[in-house]
Amino acid sequence: MTSFPVRFGGAVCLVLVLTALFAPVLAPADPTAIDLTGRLSPPGAGHLLGRDALGRDILSRIVYGSRVSLEVGVITVAVSLVVGTAIGAVAGYRGGWADEVTMRVADVFLAFPGILLAIAVTAVLGPSLTNVILALCVMGWVGYARIARGQVLLARELSYVEAARSLGCSPARVLVRHVLPNVSAPLLVEATFGMATAIVAEAGLSFLGLGTQPPTPSWGAMLAEGRQFILQAPHLTLWPGAAILLTVLGINLLGDGLRDRISDGGARRSPKSRVDKIRTAGEKVAQTRPGSA
């Protein structure tokens, strides 16, 4: 039975996705509309979460800010997962100098704190959402590469991989059809945590002015705009901070549940069935050869 934290995390992720998809419908006002007569207004009937220093509706800005967070998280994780898995899988399967070079390059990237490397990249390229995603991808592929390499090093010595090689399968076919499907579970778990990390990193870069630029709503930029009014109008920082907290907490809880579910399933899974399938395929091939009877 699924535990409450996992259900809570799944519900938060579902709400995040639906909010981002239907932001124009859910937002009660234009997130960029300025009304100085209502600046710093507290939460009320007309504006449920209040208004910021320029009189913009905070609820609408949080709703539209979810689009930025989801975009950064999904694109960063997708690119990092594909690139990192490909590099790590090839390095782990081939071994030798390819493995050594790949891991030394990964060590160089790991020598730098991730957020500092992202700040350096965005500072050089200029502040924009595209550069934030690029910066996060530059440092994000390393974790997936190391996980993929370690899993492939273990899987390539298993009997079903040896059986596939003995049937004459090419290295690429063995890696794609027989190895990667059986090492994908840890990568999927890492992807959930990577999305939470990307959302926090984007908020941090936007807080520093290196991410999304005004007037585009961003949770991190909203925190930066409201910090000077934290005593006068605490709702300016309370609501975007709560949005970041709930989103990251929900994704991490979902990742923990996914990890536990995969771990329980992996303990009961055996490669015997895959070996049997490959052996059966080999017997069929042998029977179709001339003179095999």
HELIX and SHEET records of a PDB file:
HELIX    1   1 PHE A    4  LEU A   21  1                                  18    
HELIX    2   2 ALA A   23  LEU A   26  1                                   4    
HELIX    3   3 LEU A   36  GLY A   38  5                                   3    
HELIX    4   4 ILE A   58  ARG A   94  1                                  37    
HELIX    5   5 GLY A   96  LEU A  110  1                                  15    
HELIX    6   6 GLY A  114  LEU A  125  1                                  12    
HELIX    7   7 LEU A  129  ALA A  155  1                                  27    
HELIX    8   8 SER A  159  SER A  166  1                                   8    
HELIX    9   9 PRO A  171  ARG A  173  1                                   3    
HELIX   10  10 VAL A  174  VAL A  179  3                                   6    
HELIX   11  11 LEU A  180  ASN A  182  5                                   3    
HELIX   12  12 SER A  184  PHE A  207  1                                  24    
HELIX   13  13 TRP A  219  GLY A  226  1                                   8    
HELIX   14  14 ARG A  227  PHE A  229  5                                   3    
HELIX   15  15 HIS A  235  ARG A  268  1                                  34    
HELIX   16  16 LYS A  272  THR A  288  1                                  17    
END                                                                             
